[in-house]
Amino acid sequence: MLRRTFVRTGGLAAGTAFAGSLWQGAAHAVASRRDSPYGPLGAPDANGLALPSGFSGRIVARTGHRVGGVLWHPAPDGGACFPDGNGWIYVSNSEIPLLGGATAIRFGPDAAVRGAYRILSGANLNCAGGATPWNTWLSCEETLRGRVFECDPYGVRAAMPRLAMGRFKHEAAACDPVRQVVYLTEDERDGCFYRFRPAHWGDLTTGRLEVMCASPDAGAVTWRRVPNPAALLEATRHQVAEALHFDGGEGCHYSDGVCFFTSKGDNRVWGYDAENERLEVVYDASAPLNGVDNITGTPSGDLYVAEDGGNMEINLITPDRTVTPFLRVDGHPGSEITGPAFTPDGSRLYFSSQRGPRGDAAGTDGVTYEVTGPFRR
């Protein structure tokens, strides 16, 4: 739905909203709460969640507390859901130094926790990442010369570093099964937007890392190979002179031919039309969405964008240009929202408050939530 509307318009102009398209005006929309397809937010519940009518939330994990037999990790960050028979699995990263990694929670069909287990240990500042079409989790290290680890959410195979995907300050990943590439964001003030072309789709061991570059045609982009993705002395983002730079790349989500990604430094949501190789700004305003970070979406075309700080909201960007809060976490002023992910059937949304109500930098008070309700699918 998003791709069909996006590419139908053509004639995109750099630095503006999608002129004439479904997204026209979204870049400067200041939507009120009544504009939401779900209605206004209600009063915060016992867990501090302000939700629209018909939705309910619960806490499924807290840092330092046992869930499914394991201690839930500090600083929960990026996450994704995976099918598991008649249930599902939610995977969450831990963004702490040296002792980071990822943990999985297994849920039954009644949403009861059936167990939990580590799928990656001893990594460094595991921030966001992304799921693959072959049901693995790409856990990204947000550190100098950071790595991408491919992890098994089912806990059978050992996690493996995928060094061909580059050594840089990785943030998020999103797979494009049509063009058989993985898009990657970089959390630097002059970070780049990359795509990894594996030698064989489904095997990320070897391949070609490319960086998005400017084109003489306004709105269009090109891709150039990064000469040395694992260079010790020259950062990947500085190896190609024509590379485009983004102020703090964050979340990344692919849907129907468009890869959406966020940049926190300028509070923007971007859209890359992969079929026509054109880039545009989807959102560029200070309200209601402030502190853009992790991003996910639904088959209906709705985008859910988490705030890093701001007023601790997940905002909704709909295909009809509405930009509005979907939920808010009250009482966590020093935290950020991380890891939004829907179950395979789209009926439940998981996410975390990374530093919780105490807001300590070590993330020892993280809280992971589940929200259920009549999501548009």
ChimeraX attribute file (.defattr): number of C-alpha atoms within 10 A of each C-alpha:
attribute: neighborCount
match mode: 1-to-1
recipient: residues
	/A:1	14
	/A:2	19
	/A:3	18
	/A:4	12
	/A:5	13
	/A:6	24
	/A:7	20
	/A:8	11
	/A:9	13
	/A:10	15
	/A:11	15
	/A:12	22
	/A:13	17
	/A:14	16
	/A:15	13
	/A:16	17
	/A:17	23
	/A:18	26
	/A:19	17
	/A:20	14
	/A:21	19
	/A:22	19
	/A:23	22
	/A:24	18
	/A:25	20
	/A:26	23
	/A:27	22
	/A:28	17
	/A:29	19
	/A:30	17
	/A:31	18
	/A:32	14
	/A:33	18
	/A:34	12
	/A:35	15
	/A:36	20
	/A:37	15
	/A:38	19
	/A:39	16
	/A:40	19
	/A:41	19
	/A:42	15
	/A:43	14
	/A:44	15
	/A:45	14
	/A:46	9
	/A:47	13
	/A:48	16
	/A:49	22
	/A:50	23
	/A:51	24
	/A:52	21
	/A:53	14
	/A:54	12
	/A:55	17
	/A:56	15
	/A:57	20
	/A:58	16
	/A:59	14
	/A:60	17
	/A:61	21
	/A:62	24
	/A:63	21
	/A:64	15
	/A:65	13
	/A:66	13
	/A:67	18
	/A:68	18
	/A:69	13
	/A:70	16
	/A:71	17
	/A:72	29
	/A:73	29
	/A:74	23
	/A:75	33
	/A:76	38
	/A:77	32
	/A:78	32
	/A:79	31
	/A:80	29
	/A:81	26
	/A:82	23
	/A:83	17
	/A:84	15
	/A:85	9
	/A:86	9
	/A:87	18
	/A:88	20
	/A:89	24
	/A:90	23
	/A:91	30
	/A:92	37
	/A:93	33
	/A:94	30
	/A:95	28
	/A:96	25
	/A:97	16
	/A:98	12
	/A:99	16
	/A:100	23
	/A:101	29
	/A:102	29
	/A:103	24
	/A:104	27
	/A:105	25
	/A:106	23
	/A:107	20
	/A:108	15
	/A:109	12
	/A:110	8
	/A:111	12
	/A:112	12
	/A:113	18
	/A:114	16
	/A:115	15
	/A:116	23
	/A:117	20
	/A:118	21
	/A:119	23
	/A:120	25
	/A:121	15
	/A:122	13
	/A:123	23
	/A:124	21
	/A:125	26
	/A:126	35
	/A:127	33
	/A:128	31
	/A:129	33
	/A:130	27
	/A:131	23
	/A:132	19
	/A:133	12
	/A:134	9
	/A:135	15
	/A:136	19
	/A:137	29
	/A:138	29
	/A:139	34
	/A:140	32
	/A:141	31
	/A:142	26
	/A:143	20
	/A:144	13
	/A:145	18
	/A:146	21
	/A:147	27
	/A:148	30
	/A:149	24
	/A:150	25
	/A:151	24
	/A:152	20
	/A:153	31
	/A:154	21
	/A:155	15
	/A:156	9
	/A:157	11
	/A:158	11
	/A:159	22
	/A:160	16
	/A:161	17
	/A:162	18
	/A:163	18
	/A:164	20
	/A:165	28
	/A:166	25
	/A:167	22
	/A:168	26
	/A:169	25
	/A:170	31
	/A:171	31
	/A:172	32
	/A:173	29
	/A:174	25
	/A:175	22
	/A:176	20
	/A:177	15
	/A:178	10
	/A:179	12
	/A:180	16
	/A:181	21
	/A:182	22
	/A:183	26
	/A:184	31
	/A:185	29
	/A:186	27
	/A:187	25
	/A:188	24
	/A:189	15
	/A:190	15
	/A:191	24
	/A:192	23
	/A:193	21
	/A:194	28
	/A:195	24
	/A:196	23
	/A:197	20
	/A:198	19
	/A:199	13
	/A:200	11
	/A:201	15
	/A:202	15
	/A:203	11
	/A:204	21
	/A:205	15
	/A:206	15
	/A:207	18
	/A:208	20
	/A:209	25
	/A:210	25
	/A:211	24
	/A:212	22
	/A:213	19
	/A:214	18
	/A:215	15
	/A:216	8
	/A:217	12
	/A:218	14
	/A:219	20
	/A:220	20
	/A:221	20
	/A:222	17
	/A:223	19
	/A:224	18
	/A:225	16
	/A:226	21
	/A:227	13
	/A:228	16
	/A:229	22
	/A:230	19
	/A:231	14
	/A:232	10
	/A:233	6
	/A:234	11
	/A:235	19
	/A:236	25
	/A:237	21
	/A:238	14
	/A:239	16
	/A:240	17
	/A:241	10
	/A:242	15
	/A:243	24
	/A:244	20
	/A:245	20
	/A:246	22
	/A:247	19
	/A:248	21
	/A:249	32
	/A:250	29
	/A:251	32
	/A:252	28
	/A:253	25
	/A:254	23
	/A:255	19
	/A:256	18
	/A:257	22
	/A:258	25
	/A:259	20
	/A:260	25
	/A:261	31
	/A:262	30
	/A:263	26
	/A:264	23
	/A:265	17
	/A:266	18
	/A:267	21
	/A:268	25
	/A:269	25
	/A:270	21
	/A:271	25
	/A:272	23
	/A:273	21
	/A:274	19
	/A:275	13
	/A:276	14
	/A:277	15
	/A:278	23
	/A:279	25
	/A:280	22
	/A:281	25
	/A:282	26
	/A:283	28
	/A:284	21
	/A:285	17
	/A:286	17
	/A:287	18
	/A:288	18
	/A:289	28
	/A:290	24
	/A:291	25
	/A:292	30
	/A:293	30
	/A:294	34
	/A:295	28
	/A:296	24
	/A:297	22
	/A:298	17
	/A:299	13
	/A:300	13
	/A:301	18
	/A:302	21
	/A:303	21
	/A:304	24
	/A:305	30
	/A:306	32
	/A:307	25
	/A:308	22
	/A:309	18
	/A:310	19
	/A:311	21
	/A:312	25
	/A:313	28
	/A:314	28
	/A:315	24
	/A:316	25
	/A:317	25
	/A:318	21
	/A:319	19
	/A:320	14
	/A:321	22
	/A:322	22
	/A:323	28
	/A:324	28
	/A:325	31
	/A:326	23
	/A:327	22
	/A:328	24
	/A:329	24
	/A:330	17
	/A:331	17
	/A:332	20
	/A:333	16
	/A:334	19
	/A:335	28
	/A:336	26
	/A:337	33
	/A:338	31
	/A:339	30
	/A:340	26
	/A:341	26
	/A:342	24
	/A:343	17
	/A:344	16
	/A:345	10
	/A:346	17
	/A:347	14
	/A:348	20
	/A:349	20
	/A:350	25
	/A:351	28
	/A:352	29
	/A:353	28
	/A:354	33
	/A:355	27
	/A:356	26
	/A:357	18
	/A:358	15
	/A:359	19
	/A:360	15
	/A:361	13
	/A:362	14
	/A:363	23
	/A:364	21
	/A:365	23
	/A:366	27
	/A:367	25
	/A:368	24
	/A:369	18
	/A:370	19
	/A:371	19
	/A:372	16
	/A:373	16
	/A:374	12
	/A:375	18
	/A:376	13
	/A:377	12
